[in-house]
Amino acid sequence: MAKYCVLRLTPDELCFNIGDERIPVLWAVLSQQYLFTEYIVNGVSEQENEIYLEFDASMFARSLNSLRVMAKSVKIKLTNKRQPCLTFDIDLSSLSIDSRQCVHDVPVRLVPRKEWLEHKMPDIPEFDISLEIPHLKYLRYVIDRMKNMSSQLVITANKCGTLILKIEVDYATVSTHFKGLQVWESRQEEESNDISATISIKKLAMFLGWDILHPDSVKCNLLQEKMVKLTLDVGEYVKMHYFIPAIAS
């Protein structure tokens, strides 16, 4: 989604923030209780007990590849090795009799306080409609085929609980209709009124890869021809907000 990511550490949460020229793309909140058996954070002060780190997302991900095998434990520490680093200390001793340690250092930039506001949770507008969306696996199946035909997708929803995904090309118009979905919020006066937004189908496809998390719920929020925001929840421990700006007609 982006080359660089900002991680906000608080005593209770880890927040991953990705933006595109200060426009929010992804805001993911993970409860520290979900991930760690021991967790200590000492921020800049008692009043501002937070730490903001910026790093290369691909390098961070590569450092976690060792966890694909049966690692015994992992420690993540903020260290100073000629420059600030997130150090991943992975114990692989469960794989053999001998003790095996794997250490990765990911260089990070400590974000100064004057920049913190740029990386706070973005303001969430009041959307025209909010409704559940089908199982991500089925939605991805549809989108994977549509993206081979078009780069843009029209998402339409209404108060009746109908969600329509449509692409239009020179030789055809293809649409998929999902009906009977639960509507959480709606500012529509008439049930038949449609709310639509045209978005990048590639950006939607990237979000649908998160079905690997087996979310408990996914909501689609539409602001007429301005934005689509997708919210994914995994229990009480993981919440993701994914922002897709509408393409001007």
C-alpha positions in Angstrom: 0.0 0.0 0.0 2.9 2.4 0.7 6.7 2.3 1.2 6.7 3.9 4.6 4.5 3.4 7.6 4.1 5.2 11.0 3.7 3.1 14.2 2.1 4.9 17.2 2.8 3.1 20.5 0.7 3.8 23.5 0.4 1.9 26.8 -2.7 0.1 25.4 -2.4 0.0 21.6 -0.3 -0.2 18.5 -1.6 1.9 15.7 -0.2 1.5 12.2 -0.8 4.5 10.0 -0.3 4.8 6.2 -1.0 7.9 4.3 -0.6 9.2 0.7 0.5 12.9 0.7 -1.2 13.4 4.1 -4.4 11.7 2.8 -5.3 8.8 5.1 -5.1 5.3 3.5 -5.0 2.9 6.4 -5.4 3.2 10.1 -5.0 -0.1 12.0 -5.4 -0.4 15.8 -4.2 -3.5 17.6 -4.6 -4.1 21.3 -1.3 -4.9 23.0 -3.1 -7.6 25.0 -3.8 -9.4 21.8 -0.1 -9.6 20.8 2.1 -9.6 23.9 2.6 -11.4 27.2 4.8 -8.5 28.4 4.5 -5.0 27.2 6.3 -1.8 28.4 6.1 1.6 26.9 7.7 4.7 28.3 6.8 7.8 26.2 8.1 11.3 26.3 6.2 12.2 29.4 3.3 11.0 31.7 1.0 13.4 29.9 2.2 12.3 26.4 3.0 8.7 27.0 3.3 7.9 23.3 6.1 7.0 20.8 5.8 7.6 17.0 8.1 5.6 14.7 8.4 5.8 10.9 10.0 2.9 9.0 10.2 1.0 5.7 7.2 -1.3 5.7 8.8 -4.0 3.5 11.9 -4.2 5.8 9.6 -4.5 8.8 7.7 -7.3 7.1 10.9 -9.2 6.1 12.0 -9.1 9.7 8.9 -11.1 10.7 9.4 -13.8 8.1 11.3 -15.9 10.7 8.0 -16.2 12.6 6.6 -18.3 9.8 8.5 -21.2 11.4 7.9 -22.5 14.9 9.6 -19.7 16.9 9.6 -20.0 20.6 9.3 -16.3 21.3 10.0 -12.9 20.0 11.0 -9.6 21.6 10.6 -6.3 20.0 12.7 -3.5 21.4 13.5 0.1 20.5 17.3 0.3 20.5 20.0 2.7 19.5 22.6 1.1 17.2 24.2 4.2 15.8 20.7 5.1 14.8 17.3 4.3 16.3 16.1 0.7 15.4 13.3 -1.6 16.1 15.2 -4.8 17.1 13.4 -8.2 16.6 15.0 -10.8 18.9 13.5 -14.1 17.8 14.2 -17.3 19.8 14.2 -20.3 17.4 15.5 -22.8 20.0 12.2 -24.8 19.9 13.4 -26.1 16.5 16.5 -27.9 17.9 18.3 -28.8 21.0 20.8 -26.0 20.6 19.8 -22.4 21.4 19.2 -20.4 18.2 18.7 -16.7 18.1 17.7 -14.6 15.1 18.1 -10.8 15.4 16.9 -8.2 12.9 17.4 -4.5 13.2 14.9 -2.2 11.3 16.1 1.4 11.1 13.4 3.8 12.3 12.9 7.6 12.4 11.6 8.9 15.7 8.8 11.2 14.7 9.1 14.6 16.7 6.1 15.8 18.6 5.6 18.7 16.3 4.6 16.1 13.6 2.3 14.0 15.8 -0.9 15.7 14.7 -0.2 14.5 11.1 -0.3 10.9 12.3 -3.3 11.0 14.6 -6.5 9.1 13.8 -8.1 11.0 10.9 -11.4 12.8 11.4 -14.2 10.5 10.3 -16.9 12.3 8.3 -20.6 11.5 8.7 -21.3 9.0 5.9 -24.5 8.9 3.9 -24.9 5.2 4.4 -23.1 2.4 6.4 -23.9 -1.3 5.8 -22.3 -4.7 6.2 -20.6 -6.3 3.2 -20.5 -9.9 2.2 -17.8 -12.3 3.2 -14.5 -10.9 1.9 -13.6 -14.2 0.1 -16.6 -14.0 -2.2 -16.2 -10.2 -2.7 -12.5 -10.8 -3.7 -13.5 -13.5 -6.1 -15.8 -11.0 -7.9 -13.3 -8.1 -7.8 -10.4 -10.2 -9.0 -12.3 -10.8 -12.2 -13.6 -7.3 -12.6 -10.2 -5.7 -12.3 -9.0 -7.6 -15.4 -11.6 -5.6 -17.3 -11.5 -2.1 -15.8 -9.5 0.1 -13.5 -12.5 1.8 -12.0 -15.5 0.4 -10.0 -18.8 2.0 -9.1 -20.0 1.1 -5.6 -23.7 1.8 -5.0 -25.7 1.1 -1.8 -29.2 2.0 -0.6 -31.4 1.8 2.5 -32.9 -1.4 1.4 -29.6 -3.2 2.2 -28.5 -3.6 -1.5 -24.9 -3.3 -2.5 -24.0 -3.1 -6.2 -20.5 -3.4 -7.7 -20.4 -2.2 -11.3 -17.8 -1.7 -14.0 -18.5 -0.1 -17.4 -16.3 -0.6 -20.4 -16.8 0.0 -24.2 -18.1 -3.4 -24.9 -20.0 -4.3 -21.7 -21.5 -3.3 -18.4 -21.0 -5.9 -15.6 -22.6 -5.6 -12.2 -23.0 -7.8 -9.1 -25.8 -7.3 -6.7 -25.8 -8.3 -3.0 -29.2 -8.0 -1.3 -30.6 -8.2 2.3 -27.5 -6.7 3.9 -27.7 -5.1 7.3 -27.8 -1.3 7.2 -26.2 0.3 10.3 -26.7 4.0 9.4 -28.4 5.9 6.7 -29.1 9.6 6.0 -31.3 8.7 3.0 -34.9 10.0 3.1 -36.2 7.5 0.6 -35.4 3.8 0.6 -35.0 3.8 -3.2 -32.3 6.6 -3.2 -28.9 5.3 -4.1 -25.5 6.4 -2.7 -22.6 5.9 -5.1 -18.9 6.4 -5.4 -16.5 5.6 -8.2 -13.2 4.3 -6.9 -10.0 2.5 -8.0 -10.7 -1.2 -8.2 -7.0 -1.9 -7.5 -7.2 -0.1 -4.1 -10.3 -2.1 -3.2 -8.6 -5.3 -4.2 -5.7 -4.6 -1.8 -8.1 -4.3 1.1 -9.8 -7.6 0.3 -6.6 -9.5 0.9 -7.3 -8.9 4.6 -9.7 -11.8 4.6 -6.8 -13.8 5.9 -7.6 -12.3 9.3 -11.1 -14.0 9.3 -12.8 -10.8 10.5 -15.9 -10.9 12.6 -17.5 -7.9 10.8 -16.7 -5.7 7.8 -18.6 -2.5 7.1 -18.8 -0.3 4.0 -19.4 3.4 4.5 -20.2 5.6 1.6 -20.1 9.4 1.2 -21.8 10.3 -2.1 -19.1 10.6 -4.8 -16.4 11.5 -2.2 -15.2 8.5 -0.2 -15.6 4.9 0.6 -14.3 3.8 4.1 -14.1 0.1 4.9 -14.0 -1.0 8.6 -12.8 -4.4 9.6 -13.0 -5.8 13.1 -11.4 -8.9 14.6 -13.0 -9.4 18.0 -12.2 -6.6 20.4 -8.5 -6.6 19.5 -8.0 -5.5 15.9 -9.8 -2.7 14.1 -8.8 -1.4 10.7 -10.0 1.7 8.8 -9.3 1.8 5.1 -10.0 5.0 3.1 -10.6 5.0 -0.6 -11.2 8.5 -2.1 -13.7 8.7 -4.9 -12.5 9.4 -8.5 -14.0 12.6 -9.9 -16.5 12.0 -12.6 
